[in-house]
Amino acid sequence: MKESMRLNILFATFIALMIGMNLLGGKITTLFGVSVSVAIFMVPITFLITDIVTEVYGKKAATQFVIAGVIALVIIFAFTALSVALPPNIRYSSNDAYRTVFGSSLRIIIASIIAFAIAQYHDVWAFHFWKEKTGDKWLWLRNNLSTFVSQAIDTIIFLTLAFYKAAPMFDFAFILQLFVPFYLFKIGFAILDTPFVYLGVSWLRSGNKLVSNR
């Protein structure tokens, strides 16, 4: 498999996860007694992908992933808003449910765009910063150091913008209560995905032995 195809696969996966976690993330489930968004499974993988790309292709290539992700979210937001606003055909009887599901996604998508852009830019910058300090050693360290801080940024910004005052009980104290389990789950996933960083880097590099780490 050519190196460009492997990069395209990562890019397609990254965009799919970005769209999926915004359209599906409104559902809350329970894991180990803690209420979390179903997007908890998708968000850490986006950071994993940008770390892999930064390691192999450098900061510029990973930043292009982030920019493309922001553009994808803006496009989805625009078409979601249009679809919700358009009047239903008389034969379409599910408009109320449609508006409930996708209308509630609008605020979540806006919150996600802002949180995603800030957190992912930080993640790419931090990973590159630690790579310059550690060279080709300690991939696990720069992966986790960059992700831990970036996930904290992503979580607090997203929860605040998406849910603050969405209901009378959703004050900032409640947001902080949500932040702790959300963040701990993300950190747990980040630690568990460390072996996949090594696998992803090896897989991407093997597509082109001459690829530069810079």
KAWO-V127189 format. One record per residue. N is the residue number from 0. RES is the residue in one small letter. PHI is phi in whole degrees, 0 to 359 (999 if undefined). Layout:
n->N res->RES phi->PHI
n->N res->RES phi->PHI
This chain:
n->0 res->m phi->999
n->1 res->k phi->291
n->2 res->e phi->302
n->3 res->s phi->295
n->4 res->m phi->293
n->5 res->r phi->295
n->6 res->l phi->294
n->7 res->n phi->295
n->8 res->i phi->295
n->9 res->l phi->296
n->10 res->f phi->296
n->11 res->a phi->296
n->12 res->t phi->296
n->13 res->f phi->299
n->14 res->i phi->294
n->15 res->a phi->299
n->16 res->l phi->294
n->17 res->m phi->300
n->18 res->i phi->291
n->19 res->g phi->297
n->20 res->m phi->289
n->21 res->n phi->274
n->22 res->l phi->283
n->23 res->l phi->259
n->24 res->g phi->291
n->25 res->g phi->288
n->26 res->k phi->278
n->27 res->i phi->254
n->28 res->t phi->238
n->29 res->t phi->236
n->30 res->l phi->237
n->31 res->f phi->55
n->32 res->g phi->82
n->33 res->v phi->246
n->34 res->s phi->280
n->35 res->v phi->220
n->36 res->s phi->288
n->37 res->v phi->295
n->38 res->a phi->291
n->39 res->i phi->301
n->40 res->f phi->279
n->41 res->m phi->262
n->42 res->v phi->303
n->43 res->p phi->299
n->44 res->i phi->292
n->45 res->t phi->295
n->46 res->f phi->290
n->47 res->l phi->301
n->48 res->i phi->295
n->49 res->t phi->294
n->50 res->d phi->293
n->51 res->i phi->298
n->52 res->v phi->294
n->53 res->t phi->297
n->54 res->e phi->297
n->55 res->v phi->270
n->56 res->y phi->252
n->57 res->g phi->98
n->58 res->k phi->298
n->59 res->k phi->297
n->60 res->a phi->295
n->61 res->a phi->294
n->62 res->t phi->298
n->63 res->q phi->296
n->64 res->f phi->300
n->65 res->v phi->297
n->66 res->i phi->300
n->67 res->a phi->298
n->68 res->g phi->296
n->69 res->v phi->297
n->70 res->i phi->299
n->71 res->a phi->299
n->72 res->l phi->293
n->73 res->v phi->295
n->74 res->i phi->297
n->75 res->i phi->298
n->76 res->f phi->300
n->77 res->a phi->298
n->78 res->f phi->286
n->79 res->t phi->294
n->80 res->a phi->299
n->81 res->l phi->297
n->82 res->s phi->296
n->83 res->v phi->291
n->84 res->a phi->285
n->85 res->l phi->296
n->86 res->p phi->291
n->87 res->p phi->282
n->88 res->n phi->293
n->89 res->i phi->301
n->90 res->r phi->276
n->91 res->y phi->267
n->92 res->s phi->260
n->93 res->s phi->251
n->94 res->n phi->295
n->95 res->d phi->298
n->96 res->a phi->294
n->97 res->y phi->300
n->98 res->r phi->293
n->99 res->t phi->295
n->100 res->v phi->287
n->101 res->f phi->271
n->102 res->g phi->294
n->103 res->s phi->290
n->104 res->s phi->285
n->105 res->l phi->298
n->106 res->r phi->295
n->107 res->i phi->296
n->108 res->i phi->294
n->109 res->i phi->299
n->110 res->a phi->299
n->111 res->s phi->291
n->112 res->i phi->301
n->113 res->i phi->293
n->114 res->a phi->296
n->115 res->f phi->299
n->116 res->a phi->300
n->117 res->i phi->293
n->118 res->a phi->292
n->119 res->q phi->290
n->120 res->y phi->299
n->121 res->h phi->296
n->122 res->d phi->300
n->123 res->v phi->296
n->124 res->w phi->298
n->125 res->a phi->294
n->126 res->f phi->298
n->127 res->h phi->296
n->128 res->f phi->300
n->129 res->w phi->288
n->130 res->k phi->293
n->131 res->e phi->295
n->132 res->k phi->280
n->133 res->t phi->254
n->134 res->g phi->68
n->135 res->d phi->269
n->136 res->k phi->263
n->137 res->w phi->59
n->138 res->l phi->302
n->139 res->w phi->299
n->140 res->l phi->289
n->141 res->r phi->292
n->142 res->n phi->297
n->143 res->n phi->284
n->144 res->l phi->298
n->145 res->s phi->292
n->146 res->t phi->288
n->147 res->f phi->302
n->148 res->v phi->289
n->149 res->s phi->296
n->150 res->q phi->294
n->151 res->a phi->296
n->152 res->i phi->298
n->153 res->d phi->299
n->154 res->t phi->293
n->155 res->i phi->291
n->156 res->i phi->292
n->157 res->f phi->296
n->158 res->l phi->298
n->159 res->t phi->295
n->160 res->l phi->288
n->161 res->a phi->278
n->162 res->f phi->236
n->163 res->y phi->299
n->164 res->k phi->64
n->165 res->a phi->292
n->166 res->a phi->217
n->167 res->p phi->306
n->168 res->m phi->277
n->169 res->f phi->275
n->170 res->d phi->271
n->171 res->f phi->291
n->172 res->a phi->297
n->173 res->f phi->292
n->174 res->i phi->299
n->175 res->l phi->294
n->176 res->q phi->295
n->177 res->l phi->289
n->178 res->f phi->300
n->179 res->v phi->301
n->180 res->p phi->293
n->181 res->f phi->302
n->182 res->y phi->293
n->183 res->l phi->296
n->184 res->f phi->297
n->185 res->k phi->296
n->186 res->i phi->295
n->187 res->g phi->300
n->188 res->f phi->296
n->189 res->a phi->297
n->190 res->i phi->292
n->191 res->l phi->293
n->192 res->d phi->274
n->193 res->t phi->305
n->194 res->p phi->300
n->195 res->f phi->287
n->196 res->v phi->295
n->197 res->y phi->295
n->198 res->l phi->295
n->199 res->g phi->295
n->200 res->v phi->296
n->201 res->s phi->297
n->202 res->w phi->296
n->203 res->l phi->289
n->204 res->r phi->291
n->205 res->s phi->292
n->206 res->g phi->287
n->207 res->n phi->205
n->208 res->k phi->296
n->209 res->l phi->264
n->210 res->v phi->296
n->211 res->s phi->272
n->212 res->n phi->282
n->213 res->r phi->253
